[in-house]
Amino acid sequence: MSLLSALTRAYDRLPDRPEQGFSSEKIGFCAVLNADGSVAEVIDLRDTDKKRSPKMLLVPQAVKRTAGIAPNFLWDKSAYVLGVTAAEGKRTAEEHAKFCEKHLEWLSETTDAGLLALRLFLERWEPISFAPPLWDEETRDQNIVFRLSGEFEFLHDRPAARALWRQLGAASASDPQICLVTGSPGPVARLHPSIKGVWGAQSSGASLISFNLDAFTSYGHDQGDNAPVSEAAAFAYTTALNRFLEKDSNNRIQIGDTSTVFWADAEPDTAEQAEGYFSAFFAPRAEDSVETAKIGDKLEAIRSGARLTDVQPELSQGVRFHVLGLAPNAARLSVRFYWTGDFGVLTENYQRYLSDTALQPPPRNGWPPLWYYLVELAVQRKRENVPPLIAGEWMRAILTGAAYPLTLLSTTLMRIRSDGEVNALRAALLKSVLIRNFKSKEAPVALDPANTNKGYMLGRLFAVYEEVQRAALGGNVNATIKDKFYGAASATPQKVYRTLDAGSQNHFSKLRKASPGRAVNLEKLLTSITDLMDPGDDPIPASLNSAEQALFGLGYYHQRSDFFRKHDDKTPEVTE
């Protein structure tokens, strides 16, 4: 219940927070009615952009639809309002009939001119009347609201409509119970409002909390009575969460398949600063460049390891921060992680994560967002192919300072063996797991010629063999030794290193004729590495465990990058 309590408190701090019983919904069209119920015009409310996105309007809260037919108050999709859809179904006529039946019942005693016009419209409307030029085909399956001709407010915003909506809500309220969230008595929400905006979830919304099966019935309590949450609290926490999950929200980032929302318990200015830092930590966006520039120097200081008390003292203590990760699970939502704590502690854990992934040479584009790393774990580097669960587990570990999921290591190794690419991001992932999980002191930030770990040395040695081939043959090679042997060399080196050594002698023979100096330097480097190896019967081990394979990749990356640094004196940046 701590999560619901935090979201309920967040609702109280929302700017322009909606009144209980109302929610923001996607509305596509408005039907303008004359006083006699005829349609004067139909207005397209959608954005003029290429996607023609519906407009977000505050309307009477949507009903919770499962398998039954239930209309919304004064608005709904075209199947309910007009009895027409793009793909006509058996239920369409029933949905329209129910919409008319309930509204004629609700509006039976109204004297408001706008509501009377709607009642007359429903009494006269026939689905066959849906035709151009008044009705556009794009109206099908869009949500529709109403307005009285000559006026500018929607019917649902009229005082009489709002009063009637509150009256209907009070009539359907259950007996008061003690709310587990607020501790105050109130009518219990038997079905909680839907949460919308979670990536991959149903477009109609999904439930964070629901009891809709007989198996959940306990001691005669069914649905929401199992864990009493008042209608006010249910409305508050779902409204806050839906606001955070909105498309252009500054309180959400996408981490793999996990929709992540965050907020701070603080005064508005302080909360906005903390939320801005968090967004810049994990997912800086191009559209936020102006905002990020305002904190640029302080952000750089934090990334360089400066204490938050010295950089932004007002955020270092007393700012309670919340981070929630949600993922779809059929009609429900899974909570991948929920972290709450002091923002100063979160900043320290973020700095530790940066230290874990620190690498020389670094990625080309500086501090990469978290999703850059996750894309390196995906087949064909497509964001939709990021392995499930790994994003949420890794983010939880970063926030809490706990060990990283070992799937992070195994997946990185698998992707390297699959495509043979060891770049800065993948090398940083390998190093971070070695530091955090294996407490490895043999995982250096930059090239370490004195490192005697067998995995690290074999990775360097493999990079030298590859460079000898490249120097001798240039780019006229259909498949390099990395293409052919990286997977075997990093897992079962004894099987391939004799072959690699024999092949290098042929390459050295050719290189000595073309570039004697280069050949001598590479021979010296090769000897300096082999001299560090155990002089036993066979210094090449039969196999390497996962940690040693990670060091192999790190050693390969360091040595390979060093070749480019030495031979590209004109360019200050190191080529990956």
Secondary structure, DSSP 4 states (H G I P E B T S, - for coil): -HHHHHHHHHHHT-TTPPPTTEEEEEE-EEEEE-TTS-EEEEEE-S-SSTT-PPEEEEEEPPP--SSS----SS-EEHHHHTS--SS--THHHHHHHHHHHHHHHHTTT---HHHHHHHHHHHH--GGG--TTTS-GGGTTSEEEEEETT--SBGGGSHHHHHHHHHHHHHT---EEE-TTT-SEEEB-SSPPPB---TTS-TT-BBSS---SGGG-BTTB-GGGGS--BHHHHHHHHHHHHHHTSTT-TTEEEETTEEEEEEEES-HHHHHHHHHHHHHHH---GGGHHHHHHTHHHHHHHHTT--HHHH-HHHHSS-EEEEEEEEEETTEEEEEEEEEEEHHHHHHHHHHHHHHH--SSPPTTSS--HHHHHHTTSGGG-GGGSPTTHHHHHHHHHHHT-PPPHHHHHHHHHHHHHH----HHHHHHHHHHHHHHS--TT--SS--TT---HHHHHHHHHHHHHHHHHHHHTT--SS-HHHHHHHHHHH-GGGTHHHHHHHHHHHHHHHHHH-HHHHHHHHHHHHHHHTTS--SS-SS-S---HHHHHHHHHHHHHHHHHHHHHT-TT-SSPP-
